[in-house]
Amino acid sequence: MRLSRGARGRGISWGRGAALFGLCPRCGAKTLFAGVAQFADTCRVCALDYRQFNVGDGPAAFLTLIIGALVTGLAIWLQLAVEPPFWVHVILWVPLTAALVVGGLRASKAWLLIAEYRRAAGEGRIKDTPPE
């Protein structure tokens, strides 16, 4: 995996699948996730604190809507082309939709965290400057 220098120094090149595999943005270890789509508190290798990043659930709604539209379109196409029984739709589309949503959430949340790390993003601060 190619390493590149980011805003905070040495970091992993996130364009090469770091988000897909849950790699730490600082050291590249596979320590970003503690669960299926839940971030770990810190990296076990370099001790980067993942709690400082504010990813939130921003991608969840958009991702679910996009995947839902794609799966619905594919299900309609399959029904019109082949006319399978109802149980085929259930066996095919329910697990596929769940896997796409969970996998997509995992990748998009990781991508947002890595982008936030590389750009040194944080909460906005107001400077207290005396009035002129």
Secondary structure, 3 states (H helix, E strand, C coil): CCEEEECCEEEECHHHCHHHHCCCCCCCCCCCECCCCCECCECCCCCCEHHHCCCCCHHHHHHHHHHHHHHHHHHHHHHHHHCCCHHHHHHHHHHHHHHHHHHHHHHHHHHHHHHHHHCCCCCCCCCCCCCC
